[in-house]
Amino acid sequence: MGDGRARLDPVIERELTVTTPEGELPTFVFHPEHGGPHPVVLYLMDAPSIRPALRDMASRLATAGYCVVLPYLYYRGGPYREFGASDEDMHARQDLMGTITPTNIVSDAQALLAAMADDPAAADGPVGAVGFCMSGGLAISLARAMPERVQAAASIHGAWLVRDTDDSPHLGLDRIAGEVHLAWCDPDPTAPPEDREVWLAAADAAGLRYTIDVETEAQHGFAPAGPRYDRAASERHWERVHALLRRTIG
């Protein structure tokens, strides 16, 4: 089965604090109770931040035999918190989104992997990175910056994959040694068709191994439970992510 629910091992969820060059990073770790150590997957939050829906998804992935690491990427702007749907919370999230870039996510990932190196549940080997919304490009950036370690990257309804910056996720794709999957919504104001054309042209020129699903029925944000959830598109992303991880990190 491709949905990650075939295993019956209970999942352990733990919280830890990881020290990075810029502060203390609250992190949630999910892994099966038995059978470790497990390949590590960096699970990068979307703009609404860590919440029950995203923790459920991390737990679901862990049941397939992975050590899933879910960091609170807004830590540069203050302590961990969950966000609601108020205007105040929406404005706060918008400000915090600007604190995360395709460059500083690399030092975050290096600190996370260093912490997991001492964790008996985590295997020492190739890792995957899965990002949603604002983190789709961040997952790709990790595969580009850490090719010896990050062998799989998935961008699920990724936003701003083509930027007017030197660290844009469409640049330097020839440095990626692993494989990338994209689930791209059309239409999506954060990732318009012209950006898709630019990204795919860069990927082809770089000889990148990648797969892509263009979702024309689902909206941006289709993967987690919530107002934009689309079952067909979400289950398709699960199938693709599981297949990608099996091919690359085991």
N, C-alpha and C positions, 0 to 999 in steps of 0.2 A: 504494500500500500504506500502511496506517496504522500499521505497526509501527516505522517509522523505520529500516529496514534496506535500503532500496532504493538509497541512495547508496553509491558505491564509494570515495569519498575516504577516505584514512586519517585517523584522528583524532589530533590532537596533545594530549597531556596535559602540563600544566605546573603547577608549584607556585609560589606566591608568598605573601608575608606582607603583610597589609593592616593599616595602623594605624587603630584606632578610638579613640573617646574613652575606652575602658576597657582598651585593651591592644593586643597584637599578635595578629592573627587569621590563622591558617594557612588557606590557601585553595587548592583544586585547580581548574584551569580546563581545559575540554575544548572543542575546536573542530576543524572540518575543516581540512585542510591548504590547501585552495584555496577560492576563491570568496568570500572575505570582503570587507568586514566582515559579521559575522553578528549577528542579533538576540540579545540577552542574555536568558538564563533563570537566575534565582536558584534553585538546587536545594538545598532545605533538608533536612538529615539528620533521620532518625528517632532514637528513643531509643538504639538500639544503636550509634549514631555512624557515622562514616565507616569503611567496610570494603570489601573487594573487591566484594561484591554491589552496593553503592551506587555505587561508582566505575564498575562495568560499566553500570549504568543511566544514569549521567550520560554515559558515552561513547556509548551507544546513542542517546540523545536528540541528542547533538551530530552524529551522522551525518546527521540530517535537516536540517542547515544552521543550527545554533544555537551560540552561545558559551555554554556551560553552566558556571556558577560554583557550586562546591560548598564552602561554608565550614565550618570546624570550630567549631561553635557553643558547644562546651564550653570555649573558650579562657579564659574568665574564671576557671576553676577550675584552670588549669595548662596545661602544654605539650601539644602534640598527642600522642595515643596511640590505639592500637586496643584495644578491649575484648574480653575473652573471656567465657566463660559461667560463670565461678566466682562464688560468692556474694560474694566481695570486690569483684569487678568490677561485679556487679549493684548492690550498695550504693553504690559510687562513682558509677555512672551516675545513680542516683536522686537523690543529692545534687546532681550537676551539672545535672540537669534543672531544678532550681529556680532556676538562675542565668539562665535564658532566659525572657523575658516578651514579651507582645504589644507592650510599649512599647520595651524596649531592642533588640528585633530591628530597629526602624526605624533607629536610629543605625548598627547593623551594616550594613544594606542601603545606607544613604547612603554609608558609607565604601567599600563594595564597588563601588558604581556610580561613585564618584569615581575609584577606581583603574582601573576598566575604561574610563573616558573617555580614558585615555592609551594604551589597548591597541589596536593596529591590527586585531586580530581581532574587536573588539567594535563593533557598530553603535551610533551615537548616535540613539536613538529609543525607542519604547515597549518595555517589557520584560515578561517573565512571571515568575511565582513559583510553584514547585511544592513542596509540603510533604507530609511523610509523618508519621503518628502525631502526636507532640507538635508537629510543625511545620505541620500542616495549618492550624490556626488562625493561625499566624504568617504564612503566605502570604496569608491573607485580611486580616490586620492591615496588611500592607504595601500591599495594594490600597486599603485605607481611608485610610492615612496619606499615601500618595504617589499620588493618583489621576491626576496629570498624567503620571506615568511608568509605573506598574505597571498595565497594561491587561488582564492575565490572571492569575488566581490559581486554583490547583487544590489542594484538600485531599483527600489520598488516605488512606483509613482514619484520618482526623483524630481527635485526642483532645482532650477538654476544650474543645469549641467554644462551650460556654455556661459562663461562669464568674461567680462572685460578685465581680467586680472592675469598675472603671470602664473598663478596656481590654479587656473580654471581646470575642471575635471576633463575637459576635452583635449588638453595639451599633454604632451609627453607620454602618450599611450604606448609607445614602443618600449617603454621601460617596464611594462607589466609582463611578468612571466607566466601568470596564471590565466584564469578565464573570468569573464564578466557576463552577467545577465542583467538585462534591463526590462522592466515592465513599464511601458510608456503610455500614458493616457493621451487620447486625442479626441476632443480638445483639452488642453490644460494650459491656463495662462502662465503658470510657472515654468512650463517646458513646451513652448510652441513648436509647431512642425518644422519651422526653419531651423530651430536649435537641434532638432533631431537629425536633420539633413547634415548640419555641420558636424555633429558628434559622430555620426555613422561614417561620414567621409574621412574624418580623422582616424577612426578605428580601422577602416579598411586600408588606409595609407600606412598605418603602423603595423599591419598584419596581426591585429589583435584577435584572439579567439573570443567570440562573444555570441550570445543569443539574445533575441529581443521579441517581446510580445507587445503589439500596439493594441491597447484596449480602447475600443470605440464606443462601448456601451457603458463602461464604468467611469466614475468620476475620480479625480485626484483624491486620495485618501481612502481608496476602496478596501485596503487590506485589513486594517483593524476593525473591531466592532465599534460601531458608532453611526452617526447619521448618514455617512457616505459609504458604508459597507456594502459591497456587492459580492454575493456568495460565489458566483461563477468565477469572477476575476480573482477573488481572494484565494479560492481553492487552486486556481491555476498557478498563482504565485507560489503556493506551498509546494506544488508538484515540481515546479522549476527549481526552487531553492534546494529542495531535497536532492534532486538529480545533480545539480551543480556541486553540492557538497560531497556527494558520494564519488563523483568523478575526480575531485581534486584533493580533498582532505580525508576522505575515508569514512 
